[in-house]
Amino acid sequence: MRKKDWIIVILVVSLFGNVALFIDHKRDIRNEELKYELLNAYIQRDLAQLEAIIQYQLDNNWKNETLVTQKLDDAIDSIILHSGMERDKDKEDILMKLYDYMNEFKIGDGTLDVSLNDKQRADYINLGQKLRSNGWKSGVGYDTSWDSFASKVKEFVGES
């Protein structure tokens, strides 16, 4: 083969290689976006369910207080899961602020039989109101993009 033919072959191979790398990069970016959407949705779902359970207990004279603490544990677990899968330090910091905030409401040692006192009930009522005012309530759709989620978290934990 002549030198010109070799150059053409190299250019064609290079073009195919670059296209393959570009497609792979786009797929990686989309997978990352899907990961955020899924993990953000889990956290937001758990927070909305926590708000609903707090309201239900309030409406029913705190008939089954354990449900509130169990759903709080679910929300905290979702936050931990997302944080553990996060590679971006800034995003992990935001998640850890949410974790620290929610962890303040944790009561007891994880036993299933919980009895709340009046102050703890009041704290949960305030948490439910804050969740509701931040848009985490039943029957509401959520924007699962990271930017929207991070903005809501910052507002929720009192950081702007």
N, C-alpha and C positions, 0 to 999 in steps of 0.2 A: 504494500500500500504506500501511496505517496504521503508526503508530509501533510498536505492539505486534507486528505481523507482522514488521517489520524486526528487532526484538530477538530474536524466535524464530529467524529465519533466521541471524542472527549467532551465536546460541548453538549452533545445530545445526552450522554450519560450524566453529565453534570446537571443538566436541566431536569432530567427525571429524578435525580437525587434531591435536588432542591425542592421540587414539587412534593416529593414524599415527605421531606422534613417539614414543609409548610403544613401539609395535611395533618401530620402527626402533632404538630404544635397546636393547631386549631382544635384538634380532638382533646388534647390535654387541657386547654383553656376551657372548653365546654364541660369537661368532666369536673373541673374545679368549680365552675359556676353551679353545676348540678349538685355537687357536694354541699355548697353553701345553702342552696335552696332547700335541700332536704334537711340538713341539720338546723337551719334557722326555723323551718316549719315545725320541726319537733319541739324546739324550745317554745315557740309562740303557741303551739297547740297546748303544751303543758301549762303555760302561764294562763291561757284562756280557760282551761279546765279548772285550774286552781281558783281563779276568780269565780267561776260558776259554783264550785263546791263551797267556797266561803259564803257566797250569797245564799245557797241552799241551806247551809247550816244556820245562818242568821235567820232565815225565814222559818226554820223548823226547830228553833230553840236549842240549837247545838246538840241535836239528837245523836249524831255520830261524829264526834270531833276527830276521831282517828283518820277519817277520810281526808281532812285538810292536811294533816301532817304527812300522810302518805303521798298525796299529790304534790306537796312541796318537795318531798324527796324525789319524785319523778322529775320535776322541773330541774332540780339541782343535778340529778344524774344526766339529763340531756345537756345541760351546760358543761358538765365535766367531759362528756363524750365529745362535744364539739371542740372544747378547749384542747383536749388531748390529741385531736386530729389536725389542729391548726399549726401551720408552719410560720405564719406571719406574726411577728412579735407584737405589732400594734393591735392586730385583731385578737390575739390571745389576751392582751391586756384588757381590752374591752370586755371580753368574756369573763375574765377573772373578776372584774369589778361587779359584773352582774352576779357571779357566783358568791362573792363576799357579801353583797347586799342581801341576796336571798338566804344565805346561810345564817344571817342574823335572826331569822325567824324560826330556825330549827329548834325543836323542843325535844328534850329527852334523849335517850340513848338508842333510839331506833326501835324500841319495843312497839308492838302493835296496839297495846292498850294505853291510850293517852287521855289524860284528863286536864283540860285547860282551865287556868284561873281567869279572873275577869280581865286582868291586864293583858294576858296572852290573847284572849278573844278580841279585845279592843285593838291590839296590834294586828291581828289577822283581818279584822274589819277594815282598818286603815290600809292594809296591803291590798285587799280586794278593791277598795275604792281607787287606789293608785293604779292598779292594773287596769281597771275599767276606764279611768280617765286617760290612760296611755294607749287605749285601743285594743288591749288584750282582753276581749270578752267574747262570750259565745255568739255565734251567728255573724261574725265579722270576718271578712277575708283579709289576708295579710299579704303585703308585698314581701317576698322572701329574698329580695336582693340584699347583698351585704350592706350597701350604703344606707338603705332604708332601715334595716334591722339595727345597725350600729347607732343610727340617729335616735331610734326609739329607746335603745338601751341607755344611751347617755342621758337622755331626758328622764328616763325612769329612775336611774340611780342618782340623779341630781347633778349631772355634769353637762355643761353645754359647750 
